[in-house]
Amino acid sequence: MAALFGAYSSFLARRPLVGGMASSAVLFATGDAVAQQLIEKKGSNHDFVRTARIVIWGGGIFAPVVTVWFRTLERLPIKSKWPATFARVGLDQFVFAPIVLSGFFTAMTLMEGKDMNAVKQKWSEAFVPTLKANWSLFIPFQTLNMFIPLQYRLLAVNAVNIPWNAFLSLQNAKPKQVEKAENELKKD
């Protein structure tokens, strides 16, 4: 295990963006699999397209943006450890998190082939409860994460993201379940 972590650390040092994208893709897929298999109990009806969408979001959009964001936060010109931590967490959670969650709901809805009206509806239904849940998990976690070396922060976030991504996947799927039930009622 130590050799695997050493190889991963070496890869992150050489290619931080690619390493973060790869680990994010795997861990976002894991979160969606947890949501579909352990919570929704889909079994052989696993929605692989849904998993692919969250992998595209996690590996292709989230990871590069967060990698740049963490580097930006690290450059805040505050020398004292605790004030710097509180400033970083505050910016991360009260500026960046709402943007990322809005991006998530926008990207996922558009990747489902829906239009901007559907994005607005999804956002109005899911944004506030998701943001509150985000704050309850990530404010304490990010306070600790800011003490982890910069190159491992995305990995630490991704580890916590397994249950969080399961939650996001469920939040994103909720309106579809309601929509499906409404469509079935219309058929009758």
LINFENRA-V193899 format. One record per residue. SS is DSSP state (2 for helix, 1 for strand, 0 for the rest). PHI is phi as a letter, one per 40 degrees, with the letter a starting at -180 (NA if undefined). D_FIRST is the distance of its C-alpha to the first C-alpha in Angstrom with 1 decimal. Layout:
SS,PHI,D_FIRST  SS,PHI,D_FIRST
This chain:
0,NA,0.0  2,c,3.8  2,c,5.4  2,c,5.1  2,c,6.3  2,c,8.5  2,c,9.9  2,c,10.6  2,c,12.2  2,c,14.2  2,c,15.3  2,c,16.4  2,c,18.3  2,c,20.1  0,b,20.6  2,c,20.3  2,c,22.6  2,c,21.2  2,c,17.6  2,c,19.0  2,c,21.2  2,c,18.5  2,c,16.2  2,c,19.5  2,d,20.8  2,c,17.9  2,c,18.0  2,c,21.8  2,c,21.9  2,c,19.8  2,c,22.2  2,c,25.2  2,c,23.9  2,d,23.6  2,c,27.1  2,c,28.6  2,c,27.1  2,c,26.6  2,c,29.4  0,c,31.9  0,f,31.2  0,c,32.1  2,f,30.6  2,c,31.8  2,c,33.7  0,d,30.6  0,c,31.9  2,c,29.7  2,c,32.0  2,c,31.3  2,c,27.5  2,c,28.3  2,c,30.4  2,c,27.7  2,c,25.2  2,c,27.9  2,c,28.5  2,c,24.9  2,c,23.7  2,c,27.1  2,b,28.9  2,d,26.9  2,d,24.0  2,c,26.4  2,c,28.8  2,c,26.4  2,d,24.8  2,c,28.4  2,c,29.3  2,c,26.6  2,c,27.7  2,c,31.3  2,c,30.7  2,c,29.1  0,c,32.4  0,d,34.6  0,c,36.9  0,b,36.4  0,c,35.4  0,c,35.2  2,c,31.8  2,c,33.0  2,d,35.7  2,c,33.3  2,c,30.8  2,c,33.6  2,c,35.0  2,c,31.7  2,c,31.1  2,c,34.8  2,c,34.8  2,c,31.6  2,c,32.9  2,b,36.6  2,b,36.9  2,c,33.8  2,d,32.7  2,c,36.2  2,c,36.1  2,c,32.6  2,c,33.7  2,c,37.0  2,c,35.3  2,d,33.1  2,c,36.1  2,c,38.1  2,c,35.6  2,c,34.7  2,c,38.5  2,c,39.5  2,c,36.8  0,c,38.3  0,g,41.5  0,c,43.4  0,c,45.6  2,c,45.7  2,c,47.8  2,c,45.0  2,c,42.6  2,c,45.1  2,c,45.4  2,d,41.6  2,c,41.2  2,c,44.2  2,c,42.8  2,b,39.1  2,c,38.8  2,c,40.0  2,c,38.2  2,c,34.9  2,c,35.3  2,c,36.1  2,c,33.0  2,d,31.0  2,c,32.6  2,c,31.9  2,c,28.1  2,c,27.5  2,c,30.0  2,c,28.2  2,c,24.7  2,c,25.7  2,c,27.3  2,c,24.0  2,c,22.2  0,c,24.7  0,c,23.3  0,c,19.8  0,d,19.7  2,d,21.4  2,c,18.8  2,b,16.5  2,c,19.5  2,c,19.6  2,c,16.0  2,c,16.9  2,c,20.1  2,c,18.6  2,c,16.4  2,c,19.8  2,c,21.4  2,d,20.2  2,c,23.0  2,c,25.1  2,c,25.1  2,c,26.0  2,c,28.9  2,c,29.8  2,c,29.9  2,c,32.1  2,c,34.3  2,c,34.8  2,c,35.6  2,d,38.1  2,d,41.1  2,c,40.6  2,c,40.9  2,c,44.1  2,c,45.3  2,c,44.7  2,c,46.7  2,c,49.5  2,c,49.7  2,c,50.0  2,c,52.7  2,c,54.6  2,c,54.6  0,c,56.4
